[in-house]
Amino acid sequence: MPHYIQLKAFGMLAEKIGSESLELVNPGSSEFLRQQLLEQFPKLKSLTFRMALDRKIIQADTDISQGQEIALLPPFSGG
């Protein structure tokens, strides 16, 4: 039985994938997830985005465990 993760998308990323949340089969790592998303949603290729794992922004390829939540975050700036 496959393991699933919850994916949440914000802003223009949600618009490009057509939903604010998805349940996906766990690809095992953030890099495999990024590749999977770019293949499944080609419109994402033109955008820069970051990923957060359980509300913590990840900088490098990170293992994903069953039931974890991944967020796709559009570019943002602050002051």
C-alpha positions in Angstrom: 0.0 0.0 0.0 1.5 3.4 -1.0 2.4 6.0 1.5 0.9 9.5 1.0 1.9 13.1 1.7 -0.2 16.2 1.8 0.8 19.0 -0.5 -0.3 22.6 -0.1 0.2 25.3 -2.7 0.0 29.0 -2.2 -0.6 32.0 -4.5 0.3 31.6 -8.2 1.5 28.1 -7.5 -2.0 27.0 -6.5 -3.3 28.6 -9.7 -0.8 26.7 -11.9 -1.7 23.3 -10.4 -5.4 24.0 -10.1 -5.7 23.3 -6.4 -4.6 24.6 -3.0 -4.1 21.1 -1.7 -3.3 17.6 -3.1 -2.7 14.2 -1.7 0.2 12.5 -3.5 2.0 9.2 -3.3 5.2 9.9 -1.4 8.1 10.1 -3.8 10.6 9.8 -0.9 12.5 13.0 -1.2 12.0 16.7 -2.0 14.0 16.5 -5.1 12.0 13.6 -6.5 8.9 15.5 -5.6 10.1 18.6 -7.4 10.8 16.5 -10.5 7.4 14.8 -10.3 5.6 18.2 -9.9 7.4 19.7 -12.9 6.4 16.7 -15.1 2.8 16.6 -13.9 2.3 20.4 -14.0 4.6 21.9 -16.7 3.3 25.4 -16.0 5.5 25.3 -12.8 8.7 25.2 -14.9 8.5 28.9 -15.5 8.2 29.7 -11.8 10.6 29.9 -8.9 9.3 28.3 -5.7 10.6 26.9 -2.4 9.3 24.0 -0.4 8.6 23.7 3.3 8.4 20.4 5.1 6.1 20.5 8.1 6.3 24.3 8.1 10.1 24.6 7.9 11.7 25.8 4.6 14.1 23.2 3.2 17.2 24.3 1.4 18.5 20.9 0.1 17.2 17.5 -0.9 15.4 16.2 2.1 13.8 12.8 2.9 10.0 12.9 3.2 8.2 10.5 5.6 4.7 9.2 5.4 2.1 11.8 6.5 4.3 14.8 6.3 3.0 18.0 4.9 4.8 19.8 2.0 4.1 23.4 1.1 4.9 25.0 -2.2 5.8 28.6 -1.5 6.0 31.4 -4.2 8.7 33.9 -4.1 8.2 36.5 -1.4 10.0 39.5 -0.1 9.9 41.2 3.2 11.1 44.2 4.9 
